[in-house]
Structures are given as structure tokens and as C-alpha cells.
């Protein structure tokens, strides 16, 4: 399987090449391991790699693929899992049997400085294993997945493959960097406040945050905030649809049939394939898309939309209008109580962790979050959740006037490494207020969508060298589309229709 001139092979192309016998899983896995060795010292995407176990799993996959390829007819060929033999990785907040899970924190190390391997794979890892994927390692994250950038005290920072002095975003920053740099053909991230969409946008990829209740391996209904979901980070809409089918339909994973969940979708891949053939799930009518730069943080922080973000938004509007859609200005307003209520909820998990006596090992931001969380009462948290549930109802009521809402993906181009805690050591809690403020200013549109539970997708639209800053060349900027409840298939179909310019190899500096 040869790389194309401008782009790395997509996930769909990789699966097809394996099925046709053009490449073996062992060959792909060795190439992936070689590329990690070549790039990771300056990219920082991977924090743990298990080559022996990966190659063993790849050889086992090749046996299954060979059996299917050698069958005398399609009817006699054994059915193979969707991702059989495809190399991938998980961010370092998911347990994979035999691998350590550090959560990007020094606090997970024992007295010898080691992190013990996980005894069993958690549901997301088990789903990918059941799909036949070769999980070969873990990628970099911020400490306990708190931040929109992937830096911590435990490992070197993950870097943006298009601007190595900049962050790939977070918390799935290592995943996005690995896909954008051509190490992985696609990856799964998790998103509790934008952690799929932010790094996808910073790295010129498609990032889909599914609807609350959609993905069984993390349906967002099992935690107090109901924020986090798992979803795809890919180069194409077809790849994202394939991963959504894996996440939602892989046999063998445990599905909890909750009374409130996303509406069933038989096949995301089928919807995208139909869209690529001109058959849209919304029919022949244009979509009505409301565009807005308003954010729920506007009354609390100085939220400035950079010229690059405006240009990316304008390009997104033009692309949508060329596709025949009706794009109109949307007058959206947000409750000024959102920032405080979200902060109280977002920081709660730090208070729940059993870290007594190890707080000095935390980053300054995590330590400050923990101190604040431990001073709050249960009533304070209940009040915050009540405020956010009220905001959820108000936002959905406004959004339902449109088929989708369009905002910038990020307010500025990718930020330099260390920018969020600039002027402070990363271990200093004194920098926490600035750090959190800058995160809200960088990504003011994403966290709200986790609170309201709707699906959303980021799509790159422009590649340009920013006028301000030390950028070596073009970096991506894009748009953020929020759909109606259970409308992931529509979002993916629209992404396929727009055919966004993802990760051109010519711009890669990693």
C-alpha cells in the first residue's frame, strides 16, 4: 500500500488494503512502530509503546485475514472484524490490559517510580480489541484530562506536527498528533469539554463528539456531569463513520439499555456513502444553518475571535452556501451563570480522586482545582448541576430554530507550548487562574455542547501561516458544527459533502 502524494492513507483505505492482501498487519504495525521511533522524540505523541504485544496481535490478525482471503467464495469466507489488523492507540486515560495508565500524572507512580500495568481492558479498549484493532501504545494527555492542551509533569509535551513549537490541543492531543503526522490512520478520543474537537481542529482533522447516550463504551450518563463521550478523530468523514460503527455496533461489548439514549442509527458508513453519491439524509432541501460567534464565556472573559478564526468561519460559510445550504446569522444568547456553574462541575473530579499526601506532585492547575473542589459542599455541586440543566434547556430551545449551528472551531491558531501557564512553572498553583482563563479564551464554544449533550463536529476549512507568531508554515483553522439531538449521521454527511482539506503532507514539519 503506497502513500498518496498529498495525504497519508486513510483508515478506510488501510482497511481495504488489508482485506485485499496488499499489505499485512505485521507490515503495517512495523511501519507504525518505525514511524514512532522516527518522530516521537520531537513530536511527543506517544508515552508508552508495546511493540512485542502489538506484533503478536498483528500476526494473529494476519492469520484471520489470510483465511478470509483464501476462501474459495465470499459465502465461505469467514467474517472478519471491522478493524482487523489496523494499528491504533489509545490516549493515556483508558486502561488497556498489560499497559500502564498514568493519566499524565506523577501521582500514579508507585514508590519505585513505575506505574503498574492494567489488569484488564476497559470497555473502550475492549471494543477496539473486539473490532480486531492492534492497540500498540498510549498517547500523551494533560493531567487527568483536565486541559485543552497536552502538557504535564510526567512526560514531554505533545506537539503539533504542523508547528512543533505549538500544542496539538487536548485532551486527546497525542491521538490527534499521531493521526496528523501519519503514524496512525485514525484514532478514538474522548470528549468531556471539547477534547476530541479541539485537537482535531488544531491538527487539521475531523473530530466528532457524539450525542450523549450514543456510544456504549462511554455514554456520558454514568458520571455526575454527564459530559464525556468517546468518538473519532480522522482524516475523512468516511473514516469517522467507520469508527462510529465500530464504537456503536461492535459485537461483544456490553450495552446498557438506558431509558434515555440516542436514537438508533443502523450504519453511519451507509449514510456517508449515500451522501458521497449525492443522496443526503435530509433529502433535497437545503439545511438551515445558524452562524454565531457568541459564546457562554463572553460576559466573564475577553473572548476575541482572531482574524484567522474569522477567515476559517467565512470559508466555512462559503463552502456551505456553495453546497446549496441556507446560512443565516443566528442571534444566540447565553446565561451569564454558565462559566461559574461549569467551573464548579468541571473541577469536581479532582476532589474525588484519592490523592491525599501527593498533591505536591500535581500540576499547578490540577492542584488548584483539587483545593477548590474540596472546599465545596454537596449543595454547591447540586446547585451547579441545576443551573447547567436549566441552561441546557434554554440552549436547545434556541438551537432548534435551525438544523445546525455554526461557530469557529477555535478562537486562535494553535497556541505555543507553555502559553497557557506562561510566566509560571507548570507545577505552580499561582498560574491556575490565568491558565484556565486562557483555555476558555482559546476554545469558548466547545464545553457548552458537552453540557447540553448534543452532537458536534469540527471540520478544517483553511490552511494559512498566521501573521502573528513564529509559525514555520501553514496551520489549520476550521469550523464547529452543532447538530440536533442524535444527528451524528447528518453531521458526517455534511462533512463528506464539504470534503474538507485535512492534513496535507506538504505542510507537515514533524
Beta strands, then each sheet from edge to edge (+ up, - down):
strand 1: 46-49
strand 2: 87-91
strand 3: 134-139
strand 4: 187-191
strand 5: 206-209
strand 6: 229-234
strand 7: 288-291
strand 8: 326-329
strand 9: 404-408
strand 10: 456-464
strand 11: 475-483
sheet 1: 1+ 3- 2-
sheet 2: 4+ 6- 5+ 10- 11+ 9- 7- 8-
end
